[in-house]
């Protein structure tokens, strides 16, 4: 199986380097092929996402992606990750959030957030007039049906008990109302306990009753914000993995950005990239290596091996080395 490896910018090459080292230890049969993407790619080649990189991505069984930096001037810029989500139809953004070790983070969390990935506020369809800017927000029945179906299947297959539809239909009656209606149509007959919650109430619930939520399905912007909130509560973005999944393609990435202020300083936490690689292994139907990688990451943290963002002193390379050592043993 072929994996397209796109390290990108900033700390992307550092954390993806850690993930690649773990994959080579766990799954040497994988063909790991590197591709060029991002701001540094543009400075060398005049393109943020070259055609050959897209061809590599389309011809691979999965993609492992680091992060990209956004240019100071947005004129003519198309985000590579948003472009890949659209062109590959990666409609489901899957973000599991849990504490890596007891006592890590502000709260104990174990929640899966399933976010619609192609529509909503992130259409980028903005029109400018003399008075300001108008954004066209898109919510379609097809997109609602498949994301709700995906969330239902994830909840059932992972043995979860509750699926919550998060929306703002009390204000956005037709668009979020469509999402809410389709949710109930889709989950009819499911063994899961299915209910709904307004997005502001869900944000509060994550803080005051974090154990009450189980699987959340929601629209694009809401999911982006709630998953970052949940990650911060559980230990920080450095521990948060994610997957972008479609019917034919899948891309796996840490939730954090390129963090150019700490790039090249051996300060980045590679946990999110390592856990994203574990999600990728699950997707490739390699559950035993996936479980081993998760165990190695959480075991390293539980035994006190922590990077600076988690209150420790380890650098990126040293943390990654400890994880790989556990995999070898």
N, C-alpha and C positions, 0 to 999 in steps of 0.2 A: 504494500500500500504506500501511496505517495502522500507526503505532507508538505504543503507550501509553507515555508517559514519566512515571515515578513517582520523583521525586527523593528524597522521604522526609525524614529528619532528619539533624542533625549535618553532616558533610562531604558527605552525599549530594547536596544541591543544587549544591555546588561542583564535584564530580567529574563529575556528570551534565551540568552546564552545559558542561564541556569536551567531553564526548562529543557533545552536541547541536551544538556549534559545528562539530565535525569532520563530523558527518553532514550538516549544512546545506551544507557545502562540497563533500562527496563525492557526496551523493545528494539533491539538492534536490527530487526528485520524491516523496520520502517525506513522508507527512502525519504530523507529530509532534504528538500531542495530550497535554497534561499532565493528570495526575490527582493527587488528594490521598490521602496515606496516612501513617500513623505517629503518633508521639507528639505532634508539633506539630498534626497534623490533629485528634487527640483533644482537645487543649486548646482548639481553636477550635470543634469541631463535636460533641464527645462521642463520636466514633467513630474507631477505629484504621484501619478499612477500610470506607469508606462503600459502600453498594450501588451508587451511580453509578460509583464507581471500578471495582468488579467488572464492571459492565456494559461499561465502556470496555475493560477488559482482555479480556473474552470476545469483544468485537467487533473486536479488533485482530489484525493479522497477527503481531505480536511485542510484547514488553514490555521496556522498558529501565528497570531498577530500581536505585535508589541504595542506601539503607540505612535502617533504622529503629532508634530507641532503645527500650529496654525500660523500662517504668515501674518505680519503686522498689517499688511494691506489685503483686504479680502476680495479686491477686484479681480475677477477672473478665476477665483479659487473655488475648486470643488473638493469637498472633503473626501479623501480616499475611502474612509470607512463607511461614510454614508453612501458613497457611490457603489461600493461593493455590496452593501445591504440591499440597495435597490436593484442592481443589475443581476445579482444572484438570487434575488427574492428571498432574502433571509428574514422571514416575517416574524419569527419568534425569538425574542431576546430572553434568555434564561439566566437568572441570577440567584443562585442559592446563597444564603447568608447564614453562617453559623460561627460560633466562637472556636478558634483553633485549639484552645486549651482552657481548662477551668480557671475562672478569675480574670481571663483576658477580655478587655473591653469594659464598657460601662454596664451592659446588661447581658443576660443569657438569651441568645436568640437562635432559633432554628427555623428559618422561613424560606420559602421559595417564591421569588417574584417572577412572574411571567408577563412580559411587556410586549405589546404590539410594536413592531419595529419599522413599519414602512409608511405609516400615514400619520394622522393626528397633526400636531403642531410642527412636526419636522418635515413637512413637505418642501419647505424652502421657497414656496410660491408667494413672494412678497411684491407688492406694487406700491410705488412711491408717488405721492401727489404733493401739492404745495403745503398741505396741512400735516402730513405725516406719512406713516407706512401702514398698509393693510396686509395682513397675513391670511391666506386662504387655508382653512383647516379642513382636512378630509377624513371622514369616517365612513367606510363602506360596509355593506352587509357581508360581502365576501371576506374582508379582512377580519371582521368581528367573528364570523363563524369559525375561521380556521384558528385564530388565536385562542378562542374559548375551547375549541376541541382539543388543541394542543395542551392547554392547561389542565383540562379534565383528564386527559390521558396521562400526563405527568403525575398528577395527584393520585390517580388510581394505581399506576404501575410502581410508584415509590412508597405505597402503603400509607399515604397521608389520610387524614380524616376530614379536613375541612377545606373548602375552596371558596374564596371570597372575591366577588366582583367589585372592584373599586372604581368609582366614577364621580361625576358631578352633574348628574341628570336633573337635580333640583334647579339648576341654573341653565345648563346647556341641554334643554329638554329634548331636542330632536336628535342631535349627534350622540351625546352620551346616553340619551334615552334609547336610541337604536342599539348601542352596545349592550346596555342593560337587558333589553328585551331578547336580543340574540343569545345572551348568556343563559338566560333561563330556558330558552328553547333547546340549546345545545346540551345542557347538563341534565335535562329531564331523564329520570330513570337511573342516574348515577348513584353509586353507593356512597359517594362523598356527601357530607353535609354542606349544602350550597347556600350561600347567602350573599348579601351586598353591604357596602359601606361607602359613605362619601369620602372623598380623598382626604379632606382635612381631618376627618375623624380617624381615618386609617393612620395618618401621620402621628396623631396623638396616641393612638392605640399601641403603636410600636414602642412608645416610651413608657406608657403607664401600665400596659398589660401585654408585654411582648410574647408571653406564652400563649395568648389567645389566638394569634394568627398562625396560619399553617401554610397554605398556598394562596397567593394573591394573583389575580389576572387583571390587567389594567391597560389603559392606552399609553401611548408613547411618552409624552411628557411626564405624566403622573408616575409611570414606572421608573423613569430616569431619576426623578427626585427621591422617591421612596426607597429605591435600592441604594442610593448613596447615603441616605439617612440611616438605613438599617446597617450598612457596612460600617459607618462611623460608630454606631452603638456597639457593634460586635468586635471592634478592634482596629478599624481603619481601612481605608481603601487599599492599603498594601496587602490585605488578606482576602480581597474580594475578587473571585473569578467570574467569568461569564461566558455564555455561548450565544452565537447568532445562528439560528437553524432554519433551513428551508426544506423543501421536499427533495432537492437534489444536492444541495451544498451545505456546508457548515463551517463556521469560522469561530475560533476560540481566542479570547483576549482577556487580559486583566482589566478591571473596571477603571483603574487609575489612568491618568494621562501621561504625557511624556516628561513632565517635571524637569524642564531644562535647567532649573536652578541647582539641582543636585546631580545632573548628568556627569558621568565620568569620575565621580568622587567616591565610588564604592559605598554609597549610602542607601541605595534603594532596597526595599524589601521585595525579594523575588517570590514570596509566597503566593501572591495572586496569579502570577504567570505559571508557577508550578501546579497550582490547583486547576488552572485553565487547561493545562496539558493533561491533567487527570480526567477532566470532563471530556476532552478530546478522545482519550483512550476508551472511555465508556462508549462514546459515540461510534468508535471504530470496532466495537464489540470485543474489547480487550479488558474485561472487568477486573481480572486479577492484578495486572500491572497498575490499573487505575487505583484500586484499593491500596496497593503497596505504596504508591506515591503519596496518597492522602495520609496514610499512616506515618510515613517518613516525615512529612512536613509537620503534622500535628505533634508527633513524638519529639521532634527537635525542639519545637516551641515549648512543649510541656516540661521538657528537661532543662529549660532555662536558656536555650539557644535562641536569642532574640536580636533582631536588628534594632536600630536606634528609635524608629517610630513606635516600637513596642516596648520601649524602656530598657533595651539592652545595649550592647556595644559591638555586636557583630557587623561586619561589612557584608555586602552582597555576595562576594565570592566565598567568604568563610561560611556563611549560612548555607549556601548552595553545596559546598563541600561536605558539610555535616549531613545534609539530606542524602547526597549520593553515597556517603559512607554507610548510612543506615540501609540504603537499598542493596548495597553489596553484602551486608551482613545478614 
